[in-house]
Amino acid sequence: MRIDVVSIFPEYLAPLELSLIGKARQDGLLDLRVHDLREFTTDRHRTVDDTPYGGGAGMVMKPEPWAQALTAVAAERPAEAGKPVLIVPSPAGERFTQATAHQLAEEDQLVFACGRYEGIDERVLEWAADHFTVRPMSLGDYVLNGGEVAVLAMVEAIGRLLPGVVGNPESLVEESHSDGLLEYPVYTKPSSWRDRDVPAVLLSGNHGKIAQWRRHEQYRRTAERRPDLLAEFDAGKLPRADRTAFADLGYDVVDGRLKQRPDA
């Protein structure tokens, strides 16, 4: 996969040289290129922003430097390859999820446009739609100073799904959100630490019971921390023990979906 990132702070993306993503770059699994937006300006001050039409606080990123930068990136892609995906981090974008990460990991090229100030002139996104599949995207319901932090998170979430990046691919299967639930709690040695013991089932050697305990812990943790996820959970084929586990948490299975009891 190739990933291009355009930013006025290219040094902000330096962490992508570290850990698994950095190794993936070294091994040739990920071709990641960072571009300085200011290199596509034409004035001696390398200006990338101006005051907003209609008034208001803050500055808006000028359209022409962005058009020049994105044109340069698109020019390196063969015409027969089709449009690359342009991701614009924005609190006004669609929510980035694990499912989104899996979907984007199937693409051969992603381009990230890191906005700053009050954002990028809207006409850039309209113009870019002729050359890219444009997807404004949000990490969550909060505002950051710029797109770089969001890009760091999204590139890591997407990059680790590429074949060969994570040493043991089975570890990707049991993570939070991989099946619509949060991950179960994990423990390591010693078995007793500061008067706190590892759950006995994990020391039993009974892999069937361990698997069931982990699954039920996923249910418990998700119900406690992210009950909104259970609204989309497919409970139609749950075995009796799992239905009992949900019943203990205050949920009944109705038409294949979980419904919380009013008294729960």
N, C-alpha and C positions, 0 to 999 in steps of 0.2 A: 504494500500500500504506500502511496505517496500522500503526504500531508504538507500543505503550505499554510503558513501563518503570516498575516500582514499586521504589523503593529508599529506604533511610534516608540515603543519600548522593547526592542528585540531582546535586550538583555534580561527582560522579565521571564523569558521562556527558557533560561539556562537550566532550570531543574529537569527539563526533558532530556538532558545529557546524563542523568543519573539513573541508578537502579535498573529495573527491568526494561523501561523504555529506552534508556541510554544504551543498554546492552543490545536491544533489538535493533537500534540504529547501527551500532558497530557491526552486528552480524548480518546486516543487509536485509533484515525482515521489515524494516520501516524506513522509508526515505522521507525524512522530515526536514523541511527548509523554512527558515524564518526570514522574512523580508521587512526592511525598514521603510515604512510609508514615506518618510521624509525624503528618501532618495527619488521619489517620483514627483517632487515639487519643482517649480521653475523659478521661484524668486530667491534672492540671496538670503532671506531669513528662514527659508524652508517652512513656510507657513502652511499649516494643515487645518486651521479653524478660522471661523469668523462669527460675527454676531448673528443671532437668529432673526429672520423676518418675523414681523408681528410683535417684536419685543419679548421680554422675559429674561430671566437670569441665565447665566452660563453662555457657553459657546457651542457652535455646531461644527462638525467636521466637514470640510469643503468637499464637493463632489469630484472635481477633476483629479486630484492626487489619487483618490480611490479608483477612479476609472482607469487611470494609467497603470496603477499597480495590478489591478485585477486583469487588465488586458495582457500585461506581461506574463502573468501566471498562466492565463488561458492559452497564450500563444505557444507554450511549451507542450501542449497536449495535442496529440494527433486528432484531426477533424473527425475521423471515423470512430473515435472512442466515445463520442457523445459528450453531453454536458457533465462537468464535475459538479459535486455538491458544494455549495457555498453556505457555510454556517455563520450566522451573525449573532453572537451572544447578545441577548437583550432581555430585560425583565418583561418585555412585552411579547416575547416569543413563546413557542410551544414548550411544554415541560420536557426536559431531558431526563430519560429514565433508563433503566437497564435494558429494556426492550429496544429503546432507541439506539443504545450503544451496540447491541447485537446487529441491528439493521444497518447501521453505518459501517460496521466492521466488514460488511460484504462489499462495500464500494471500493473502487480501485484508486480514487483520489478524493480527498477532502480539502477544502480551502476554508480557512477561518479568518474572518475580518474582525479585528479587535477595535471596537469603538471606544471613544473617550469623551469626556465633557458631557454634553447633553445628547450625544449620539451622532450618527452619520446622517447626512442629508438624505431624506427619504427617496429622492430621485435616483440615488445610487442603486438601491434595491430594485427599483423599477427597471432601470437600464440593465442591471446585471441579470435579470430574468431571461434576457435574450441569449445569454452566454453560459449561465449556470442554473442549476436547480437550487433556488434560494430558500433557505430554511432558518428564519430567526429562531433562536433557541434560548431557553432560560433554565438555569440550575434550580431555581426556586423562587419563592415569593419574597424577594429582597433585592436591594440595589447595591451593586459594586461600583468602584471608581472607574473600572474599565473592563474590557473583555478578556484580559490576559489571565486572570485567576480562573475564570470559567473555562478558558481553553486548556489550561493545565489540567483541570479536572476531567474535561471531556476527552482529551487526547489520551490520558492515562486509562480511563474507563474503556475506550474503544481499542487502544493499542494492546492492552493485555488480553483481548479476545482473539488477536491474530494468532494463527497457528505457529507454535514454536516459541512464543514470547513467555508464557508461563510454563515452568518446567514440568509440572504435573497437571495436565489438563483436567483431571478429575476434580481438582480443587475448585474449578470454575462452576461445577455442577451444583455444589451444595452451598453456595454463597447466598447472602441476602438478595432477595428480589429475583433470583434465578428461576424460582417457581412461584413467584407472586407472594412469598412469605419472607419474613426476616429469618436470619440464620440462628441456629441453636447456640447456646453457650458452649465454650470450649475450655478445657483444663489441661494442665501438664503437671509434671513432678515438682514438688513432693505431693503425695496424696493427702497429707494433712498440713495445713499452713496457717499459723496464727489462729488456731482453734477453729479453722474452717476446713471441712473435709470435702473431697471430690465426691459427687453422687455415687453411691455404692454400685449402681447398675453399670457404670463405666469401668468398674474394676472386676466385673463378674465374668468377663470372657464370653458372655452370651450375646452374639452379634445380632440376633433377632430382636432381643429385648433392648439392646443399645439403639438399634435403628428406630424402634418404636418410641423410645424415650426421647430421642433427638427430634423426631417428627412432632411429638406432642409438645415439646419445648418450643418448637417453631410456632405452633398454634398459640401457646400461652404468651410468648413474647410479642407476637404480632397483635394479639387481642389487646395487650396492655399498652403497647407503644404506637402501633399503627392500625387501629381498627378499621380505618378507611380501606385498607388493602383487602380485608375480608369480604367487602361488598362485591368484589370481582372474582373471588376465589370459587373455582368449580368444585363443589362438594357433592356432586351427584353420585360419584362412584366410591365414596369413602367407605372403608370397612367399618364394622360395628364398633371396634375399639376406638377408632378415630372420631366417630359420631359421639361416642360417650365422652371422649376428651373435650369435644366442643360443648357438649351439654353441660359438663362441669364448669365451663367458662361462661355459661349463660347463652349459648347459641343453639338454635335448632336448625335442621336442614329442611328447607321448604322449597320444593320444585328445583332441587339441585343447587340452591343457593343458601348461604348462611343468613339466618335472621336472628338478631339479638332479642332475647325476651325482655319485655318492658320492666320486669322486676329484677333484671340482672344488674 
